[in-house]
Amino acid sequence: MQKLDWTTILLRLYKNSLNENHQTFILRKNQKFIFGSL
């Protein structure tokens, strides 16, 4: 098994958190759209 260095791990974590933030942002936009159209 290849040992990951810290920069790779941190980059991966950073990308994952960015991904989650982006998804919650989209969810919020969709919620506003849904509630606005009710």
mmCIF file as Biopython writes it, N, C-alpha, C and O atoms, coordinates in Angstrom:
data_model
#
loop_
_atom_site.group_PDB
_atom_site.id
_atom_site.type_symbol
_atom_site.label_atom_id
_atom_site.label_alt_id
_atom_site.label_comp_id
_atom_site.label_asym_id
_atom_site.label_entity_id
_atom_site.label_seq_id
_atom_site.pdbx_PDB_ins_code
_atom_site.Cartn_x
_atom_site.Cartn_y
_atom_site.Cartn_z
_atom_site.occupancy
_atom_site.B_iso_or_equiv
_atom_site.auth_seq_id
_atom_site.auth_asym_id
_atom_site.pdbx_PDB_model_num
ATOM 1   N N  . MET A ? 1  ? 0.831   -1.203 0.000  1.0 0.0 1  A 1 
ATOM 2   C CA . MET A ? 1  ? 0.000   0.000  0.000  1.0 0.0 1  A 1 
ATOM 3   C C  . MET A ? 1  ? 0.861   1.247  0.000  1.0 0.0 1  A 1 
ATOM 4   O O  . MET A ? 1  ? 1.893   1.310  0.669  1.0 0.0 1  A 1 
ATOM 5   N N  . GLN A ? 2  ? 0.430   2.218  -0.745 1.0 0.0 2  A 1 
ATOM 6   C CA . GLN A ? 2  ? 1.194   3.461  -0.820 1.0 0.0 2  A 1 
ATOM 7   C C  . GLN A ? 2  ? 0.790   4.377  0.328  1.0 0.0 2  A 1 
ATOM 8   O O  . GLN A ? 2  ? -0.393  4.603  0.584  1.0 0.0 2  A 1 
ATOM 9   N N  . LYS A ? 3  ? 1.794   4.893  1.004  1.0 0.0 3  A 1 
ATOM 10  C CA . LYS A ? 3  ? 1.517   5.786  2.130  1.0 0.0 3  A 1 
ATOM 11  C C  . LYS A ? 3  ? 1.239   7.194  1.614  1.0 0.0 3  A 1 
ATOM 12  O O  . LYS A ? 3  ? 2.038   7.770  0.876  1.0 0.0 3  A 1 
ATOM 13  N N  . LEU A ? 4  ? 0.100   7.733  2.011  1.0 0.0 4  A 1 
ATOM 14  C CA . LEU A ? 4  ? -0.257  9.080  1.575  1.0 0.0 4  A 1 
ATOM 15  C C  . LEU A ? 4  ? 0.488   10.115 2.410  1.0 0.0 4  A 1 
ATOM 16  O O  . LEU A ? 4  ? 0.649   9.959  3.620  1.0 0.0 4  A 1 
ATOM 17  N N  . ASP A ? 5  ? 0.935   11.163 1.747  1.0 0.0 5  A 1 
ATOM 18  C CA . ASP A ? 5  ? 1.554   12.244 2.506  1.0 0.0 5  A 1 
ATOM 19  C C  . ASP A ? 5  ? 0.465   13.219 2.940  1.0 0.0 5  A 1 
ATOM 20  O O  . ASP A ? 5  ? -0.656  13.192 2.432  1.0 0.0 5  A 1 
ATOM 21  N N  . TRP A ? 6  ? 0.822   14.080 3.892  1.0 0.0 6  A 1 
ATOM 22  C CA . TRP A ? 6  ? -0.177  14.959 4.495  1.0 0.0 6  A 1 
ATOM 23  C C  . TRP A ? 6  ? -0.800  15.919 3.493  1.0 0.0 6  A 1 
ATOM 24  O O  . TRP A ? 6  ? -1.983  16.243 3.601  1.0 0.0 6  A 1 
ATOM 25  N N  . THR A ? 7  ? -0.020  16.378 2.520  1.0 0.0 7  A 1 
ATOM 26  C CA . THR A ? 7  ? -0.571  17.340 1.561  1.0 0.0 7  A 1 
ATOM 27  C C  . THR A ? 7  ? -1.695  16.700 0.757  1.0 0.0 7  A 1 
ATOM 28  O O  . THR A ? 7  ? -2.713  17.336 0.485  1.0 0.0 7  A 1 
ATOM 29  N N  . THR A ? 8  ? -1.507  15.441 0.380  1.0 0.0 8  A 1 
ATOM 30  C CA . THR A ? 8  ? -2.550  14.753 -0.380 1.0 0.0 8  A 1 
ATOM 31  C C  . THR A ? 8  ? -3.806  14.609 0.463  1.0 0.0 8  A 1 
ATOM 32  O O  . THR A ? 8  ? -4.917  14.848 -0.009 1.0 0.0 8  A 1 
ATOM 33  N N  . ILE A ? 9  ? -3.615  14.212 1.725  1.0 0.0 9  A 1 
ATOM 34  C CA . ILE A ? 9  ? -4.760  14.028 2.624  1.0 0.0 9  A 1 
ATOM 35  C C  . ILE A ? 9  ? -5.493  15.344 2.831  1.0 0.0 9  A 1 
ATOM 36  O O  . ILE A ? 9  ? -6.720  15.401 2.753  1.0 0.0 9  A 1 
ATOM 37  N N  . LEU A ? 10 ? -4.734  16.404 3.097  1.0 0.0 10 A 1 
ATOM 38  C CA . LEU A ? 10 ? -5.349  17.710 3.331  1.0 0.0 10 A 1 
ATOM 39  C C  . LEU A ? 10 ? -6.078  18.196 2.089  1.0 0.0 10 A 1 
ATOM 40  O O  . LEU A ? 10 ? -7.183  18.732 2.178  1.0 0.0 10 A 1 
ATOM 41  N N  . LEU A ? 11 ? -5.455  18.008 0.932  1.0 0.0 11 A 1 
ATOM 42  C CA . LEU A ? 11 ? -6.102  18.420 -0.316 1.0 0.0 11 A 1 
ATOM 43  C C  . LEU A ? 11 ? -7.410  17.670 -0.513 1.0 0.0 11 A 1 
ATOM 44  O O  . LEU A ? 11 ? -8.414  18.243 -0.936 1.0 0.0 11 A 1 
ATOM 45  N N  . ARG A ? 12 ? -7.383  16.389 -0.203 1.0 0.0 12 A 1 
ATOM 46  C CA . ARG A ? 12 ? -8.583  15.576 -0.374 1.0 0.0 12 A 1 
ATOM 47  C C  . ARG A ? 12 ? -9.693  16.055 0.563  1.0 0.0 12 A 1 
ATOM 48  O O  . ARG A ? 12 ? -10.848 16.187 0.161  1.0 0.0 12 A 1 
ATOM 49  N N  . LEU A ? 13 ? -9.318  16.313 1.823  1.0 0.0 13 A 1 
ATOM 50  C CA . LEU A ? 13 ? -10.292 16.813 2.794  1.0 0.0 13 A 1 
ATOM 51  C C  . LEU A ? 13 ? -10.852 18.151 2.341  1.0 0.0 13 A 1 
ATOM 52  O O  . LEU A ? 13 ? -12.052 18.405 2.444  1.0 0.0 13 A 1 
ATOM 53  N N  . TYR A ? 14 ? -9.964  19.002 1.837  1.0 0.0 14 A 1 
ATOM 54  C CA . TYR A ? 14 ? -10.370 20.331 1.388  1.0 0.0 14 A 1 
ATOM 55  C C  . TYR A ? 14 ? -11.363 20.224 0.238  1.0 0.0 14 A 1 
ATOM 56  O O  . TYR A ? 14 ? -12.377 20.921 0.216  1.0 0.0 14 A 1 
ATOM 57  N N  . LYS A ? 15 ? -11.068 19.352 -0.712 1.0 0.0 15 A 1 
ATOM 58  C CA . LYS A ? 15 ? -11.970 19.165 -1.854 1.0 0.0 15 A 1 
ATOM 59  C C  . LYS A ? 15 ? -13.312 18.617 -1.394 1.0 0.0 15 A 1 
ATOM 60  O O  . LYS A ? 15 ? -14.359 19.031 -1.890 1.0 0.0 15 A 1 
ATOM 61  N N  . ASN A ? 16 ? -13.283 17.679 -0.439 1.0 0.0 16 A 1 
ATOM 62  C CA . ASN A ? 16 ? -14.528 17.110 0.066  1.0 0.0 16 A 1 
ATOM 63  C C  . ASN A ? 16 ? -15.381 18.172 0.735  1.0 0.0 16 A 1 
ATOM 64  O O  . ASN A ? 16 ? -16.593 18.219 0.520  1.0 0.0 16 A 1 
ATOM 65  N N  . SER A ? 17 ? -14.761 19.032 1.550  1.0 0.0 17 A 1 
ATOM 66  C CA . SER A ? 17 ? -15.528 20.063 2.241  1.0 0.0 17 A 1 
ATOM 67  C C  . SER A ? 17 ? -16.084 21.064 1.240  1.0 0.0 17 A 1 
ATOM 68  O O  . SER A ? 17 ? -17.203 21.551 1.403  1.0 0.0 17 A 1 
ATOM 69  N N  . LEU A ? 18 ? -15.302 21.377 0.197  1.0 0.0 18 A 1 
ATOM 70  C CA . LEU A ? 18 ? -15.801 22.277 -0.843 1.0 0.0 18 A 1 
ATOM 71  C C  . LEU A ? 18 ? -17.015 21.662 -1.513 1.0 0.0 18 A 1 
ATOM 72  O O  . LEU A ? 18 ? -18.011 22.341 -1.766 1.0 0.0 18 A 1 
ATOM 73  N N  . ASN A ? 19 ? -16.923 20.373 -1.796 1.0 0.0 19 A 1 
ATOM 74  C CA . ASN A ? 19 ? -18.025 19.662 -2.434 1.0 0.0 19 A 1 
ATOM 75  C C  . ASN A ? 19 ? -19.284 19.737 -1.585 1.0 0.0 19 A 1 
ATOM 76  O O  . ASN A ? 19 ? -20.369 20.009 -2.099 1.0 0.0 19 A 1 
ATOM 77  N N  . GLU A ? 20 ? -19.141 19.494 -0.268 1.0 0.0 20 A 1 
ATOM 78  C CA . GLU A ? 20 ? -20.294 19.520 0.626  1.0 0.0 20 A 1 
ATOM 79  C C  . GLU A ? 20 ? -20.892 20.916 0.686  1.0 0.0 20 A 1 
ATOM 80  O O  . GLU A ? 20 ? -22.113 21.069 0.659  1.0 0.0 20 A 1 
ATOM 81  N N  . ASN A ? 21 ? -20.040 21.939 0.768  1.0 0.0 21 A 1 
ATOM 82  C CA . ASN A ? 21 ? -20.538 23.309 0.807  1.0 0.0 21 A 1 
ATOM 83  C C  . ASN A ? 21 ? -21.322 23.620 -0.453 1.0 0.0 21 A 1 
ATOM 84  O O  . ASN A ? 21 ? -22.372 24.260 -0.395 1.0 0.0 21 A 1 
ATOM 85  N N  . HIS A ? 22 ? -20.817 23.173 -1.586 1.0 0.0 22 A 1 
ATOM 86  C CA . HIS A ? 22 ? -21.481 23.424 -2.861 1.0 0.0 22 A 1 
ATOM 87  C C  . HIS A ? 22 ? -22.848 22.749 -2.880 1.0 0.0 22 A 1 
ATOM 88  O O  . HIS A ? 22 ? -23.826 23.334 -3.346 1.0 0.0 22 A 1 
ATOM 89  N N  . GLN A ? 23 ? -22.918 21.517 -2.374 1.0 0.0 23 A 1 
ATOM 90  C CA . GLN A ? 23 ? -24.184 20.787 -2.365 1.0 0.0 23 A 1 
ATOM 91  C C  . GLN A ? 23 ? -25.196 21.449 -1.449 1.0 0.0 23 A 1 
ATOM 92  O O  . GLN A ? 23 ? -26.369 21.553 -1.807 1.0 0.0 23 A 1 
ATOM 93  N N  . THR A ? 24 ? -24.770 21.905 -0.261 1.0 0.0 24 A 1 
ATOM 94  C CA . THR A ? 24 ? -25.708 22.558 0.647  1.0 0.0 24 A 1 
ATOM 95  C C  . THR A ? 24 ? -26.168 23.881 0.058  1.0 0.0 24 A 1 
ATOM 96  O O  . THR A ? 24 ? -27.312 24.288 0.259  1.0 0.0 24 A 1 
ATOM 97  N N  . PHE A ? 25 ? -25.283 24.556 -0.670 1.0 0.0 25 A 1 
ATOM 98  C CA . PHE A ? 25 ? -25.652 25.811 -1.323 1.0 0.0 25 A 1 
ATOM 99  C C  . PHE A ? 25 ? -26.751 25.564 -2.350 1.0 0.0 25 A 1 
ATOM 100 O O  . PHE A ? 25 ? -27.730 26.307 -2.418 1.0 0.0 25 A 1 
ATOM 101 N N  . ILE A ? 26 ? -26.579 24.511 -3.147 1.0 0.0 26 A 1 
ATOM 102 C CA . ILE A ? 26 ? -27.583 24.161 -4.156 1.0 0.0 26 A 1 
ATOM 103 C C  . ILE A ? 26 ? -28.893 23.780 -3.473 1.0 0.0 26 A 1 
ATOM 104 O O  . ILE A ? 26 ? -29.970 24.164 -3.930 1.0 0.0 26 A 1 
ATOM 105 N N  . LEU A ? 27 ? -28.802 23.025 -2.377 1.0 0.0 27 A 1 
ATOM 106 C CA . LEU A ? 27 ? -30.005 22.632 -1.647 1.0 0.0 27 A 1 
ATOM 107 C C  . LEU A ? 27 ? -30.745 23.861 -1.151 1.0 0.0 27 A 1 
ATOM 108 O O  . LEU A ? 27 ? -31.970 23.931 -1.253 1.0 0.0 27 A 1 
ATOM 109 N N  . ARG A ? 28 ? -30.016 24.833 -0.615 1.0 0.0 28 A 1 
ATOM 110 C CA . ARG A ? 28 ? -30.646 26.046 -0.105 1.0 0.0 28 A 1 
ATOM 111 C C  . ARG A ? 28 ? -31.342 26.807 -1.221 1.0 0.0 28 A 1 
ATOM 112 O O  . ARG A ? 28 ? -32.458 27.298 -1.055 1.0 0.0 28 A 1 
ATOM 113 N N  . LYS A ? 29 ? -30.664 26.896 -2.361 1.0 0.0 29 A 1 
ATOM 114 C CA . LYS A ? 29 ? -31.268 27.592 -3.496 1.0 0.0 29 A 1 
ATOM 115 C C  . LYS A ? 29 ? -32.551 26.891 -3.910 1.0 0.0 29 A 1 
ATOM 116 O O  . LYS A ? 29 ? -33.556 27.542 -4.197 1.0 0.0 29 A 1 
ATOM 117 N N  . ASN A ? 30 ? -32.519 25.564 -3.940 1.0 0.0 30 A 1 
ATOM 118 C CA . ASN A ? 30 ? -33.705 24.803 -4.327 1.0 0.0 30 A 1 
ATOM 119 C C  . ASN A ? 30 ? -34.825 24.989 -3.311 1.0 0.0 30 A 1 
ATOM 120 O O  . ASN A ? 30 ? -35.993 25.096 -3.684 1.0 0.0 30 A 1 
ATOM 121 N N  . GLN A ? 31 ? -34.471 25.029 -2.023 1.0 0.0 31 A 1 
ATOM 122 C CA . GLN A ? 31 ? -35.479 25.225 -0.989 1.0 0.0 31 A 1 
ATOM 123 C C  . GLN A ? 31 ? -36.144 26.585 -1.156 1.0 0.0 31 A 1 
ATOM 124 O O  . GLN A ? 31 ? -37.368 26.697 -1.074 1.0 0.0 31 A 1 
ATOM 125 N N  . LYS A ? 32 ? -35.341 27.617 -1.389 1.0 0.0 32 A 1 
ATOM 126 C CA . LYS A ? 32 ? -35.900 28.955 -1.587 1.0 0.0 32 A 1 
ATOM 127 C C  . LYS A ? 32 ? -36.839 28.950 -2.782 1.0 0.0 32 A 1 
ATOM 128 O O  . LYS A ? 32 ? -37.915 29.547 -2.747 1.0 0.0 32 A 1 
ATOM 129 N N  . PHE A ? 33 ? -36.421 28.272 -3.834 1.0 0.0 33 A 1 
ATOM 130 C CA . PHE A ? 33 ? -37.230 28.208 -5.048 1.0 0.0 33 A 1 
ATOM 131 C C  . PHE A ? 33 ? -38.547 27.488 -4.769 1.0 0.0 33 A 1 
ATOM 132 O O  . PHE A ? 33 ? -39.609 27.935 -5.203 1.0 0.0 33 A 1 
ATOM 133 N N  . ILE A ? 34 ? -38.474 26.373 -4.043 1.0 0.0 34 A 1 
ATOM 134 C CA . ILE A ? 34 ? -39.674 25.583 -3.745 1.0 0.0 34 A 1 
ATOM 135 C C  . ILE A ? 34 ? -40.616 26.371 -2.839 1.0 0.0 34 A 1 
ATOM 136 O O  . ILE A ? 34 ? -41.816 26.451 -3.104 1.0 0.0 34 A 1 
ATOM 137 N N  . PHE A ? 35 ? -40.071 26.956 -1.768 1.0 0.0 35 A 1 
ATOM 138 C CA . PHE A ? 35 ? -40.916 27.696 -0.835 1.0 0.0 35 A 1 
ATOM 139 C C  . PHE A ? 35 ? -41.460 28.964 -1.480 1.0 0.0 35 A 1 
ATOM 140 O O  . PHE A ? 35 ? -42.564 29.404 -1.162 1.0 0.0 35 A 1 
ATOM 141 N N  . GLY A ? 36 ? -40.684 29.547 -2.383 1.0 0.0 36 A 1 
ATOM 142 C CA . GLY A ? 36 ? -41.136 30.763 -3.047 1.0 0.0 36 A 1 
ATOM 143 C C  . GLY A ? 36 ? -42.284 30.499 -3.999 1.0 0.0 36 A 1 
ATOM 144 O O  . GLY A ? 36 ? -43.101 31.384 -4.251 1.0 0.0 36 A 1 
ATOM 145 N N  . SER A ? 37 ? -42.353 29.280 -4.532 1.0 0.0 37 A 1 
ATOM 146 C CA . SER A ? 37 ? -43.387 28.975 -5.523 1.0 0.0 37 A 1 
ATOM 147 C C  . SER A ? 37 ? -44.646 28.427 -4.869 1.0 0.0 37 A 1 
ATOM 148 O O  . SER A ? 37 ? -45.646 28.202 -5.550 1.0 0.0 37 A 1 
ATOM 149 N N  . LEU A ? 38 ? -44.613 28.208 -3.544 1.0 0.0 38 A 1 
ATOM 150 C CA . LEU A ? 38 ? -45.796 27.683 -2.852 1.0 0.0 38 A 1 
ATOM 151 C C  . LEU A ? 38 ? -46.865 28.755 -2.711 1.0 0.0 38 A 1 
ATOM 152 O O  . LEU A ? 38 ? -47.931 28.495 -2.154 1.0 0.0 38 A 1 
#
